[in-house]
Amino acid sequence: MKYFILMLVWATFSVQTALAGDGLVNVKSAHDVKTTADRLEKVLEAKGMTLFNRIDHAAGAQSVGRQLRPTVLVIFGNPKVGSPLMACRQTVGIDLPQKALIWQDASGQTWFTYNRPAYLKSRHHIEGCDDVLGKVSKALENFAKAATQH
């Protein structure tokens, strides 16, 4: 019985947040794409993050006669965090500022997707920045939670 309960808890959690093998974290949102992106922007502003851009990929597709489900990319960051990461390994700058892709799947479910900092560590062979990466990871988790939950 204990095993069954543990499996049930694990299955419930894994439906909400999925770690993809490609370094992406996918978080299920309780809101539509626009609302999720709006909520993310609000929390980013409250935390003093710089919002660099919000790109509506669906609108871009529509401008060339193509259809795309709602898909928004929010680009944000803070040089107090990004600069120390780049001091550890400058190539991480290709993945900065941070990005969140908020998108709707074929069944109508909205997802919040971001790069897992541990993946960036591996991709760029970052050494000596575990504290910074840990802070980035926790911040991204909190931003995703604030944007996606009720």
N, C-alpha and C positions, 0 to 999 in steps of 0.2 A: 504494500500500500504506500509506503514511504517513497519508493522508487517511482510509482505512478504519479504521485503528487509532484515530485521533483521534475518529472518529464512534462507534466502539464504546465508548470510554471515556466520551464524552459521554452516550451512551444509557444506559449502566450507571448513571452518576451521576444522571441525570434520573429514573430509576425510583425511586431512593431518596429524593430530595428534590425536591419540585415547588413552584415559586413560582407561586402563582395570581395572576391579574391583579387580583384583588380585595384584594390586600395580605396574603394569607395565605401562610404557609409550611407545607407538608405534608411530614412526615417519616415514612417507613415504619418501623414498629416490628417487631422480631423477637419481641415478647412479646404477650400478650393485654392487654386494656384495664386490668384490675386490676393486673397486674404492672408495666405501664408507668407507671401512676399512682403505685404504691408506690415504684418506682425514682426517679421524679421527686421525690416528697416527701423521700426519703432524701438526694438530692443537694442539694435546696434547704436542708434543715436543716444539712447539712455546710458549706454556703457562707454560713450565717448569714442566710438569707432568712427573711422572715416568711411563714408559711403562713396565709392568711386563711380559706380554706374549700376544701372538696372537695365538689362537688355531683354526685350520681349522677342524671343526667337520666333514665336508664332506670327507676330506682326511682320517680321522680316520675311518669313516664308510667304505670307499673304501678298507682300509687295511685289513678289516675282511670280505670282499666280500659283503658288503651292499651298497645300494645307498641312498644318502641323498642330497636334494637340497643344493646349496651353503649356508653354515652356518659358520660364523666366530665369535668367542668370543674374544674381546679385553679386557684385564685386565690392569687397570691403577689406579694411585692414587697419593696422596701427603700426607706425614705424618703431614704436617702443618694443614691439614684439618681433616684427619682421627683420629689423636691422640686426639684432643679435643672432637670428637664425642665419642670415646671409653672412655674418662674420664667421660663423662656424663652417659654412660651405656655401660659397657665393652662387653656385648653380641653382640653389633652391629658389632664387629670384624668378626663375621661369614659372614657378608655381605660386608666386605671390603677386599681388595681394590674394588673400583668401577668396574663394568663390563658393557660392551655394547655388545649385541648380534645383529649381522648384518646378516640377513637371507632373503632368497627368498621364497615367498609363491608359492602355486600351479599354480597361474596365471602368475608367472614370475616377480611380483612386489617385489622390495627390501624394507626391513624394518629395522629400527634402533630401538632397544628395550633396555630400561634400567629400573632399579628400581626407583620408585618415592620416593624421600626422605621422604615425609609425611607418606608413607607406612612404611618405616623403623622406623620412630618415633613411630607409632602405634604398630608395631610388637615388638619393643624392649622397649616400655614404656619409651621413652627418655624424660626427663624433663630438662628444663633450657638450651637447646641448639638450640633454634629457630633461632638465628642469623646464626649459623654455618649451620644448615639445609637449611636456605634460600640461603646462598651462594652456597652450594652444588647444590641445585635445579637450580639456575640461571646458574651455570657453566655447568651442564649437558644439559640444554636447549641450551646453546650457542654451546657446542660441537656437539650436534645433528644437529643443524642448519648448522654449518660449514661443517659437513660431508655429509649432505643429499641434500643441495640446490645447484643450479648452481652458 
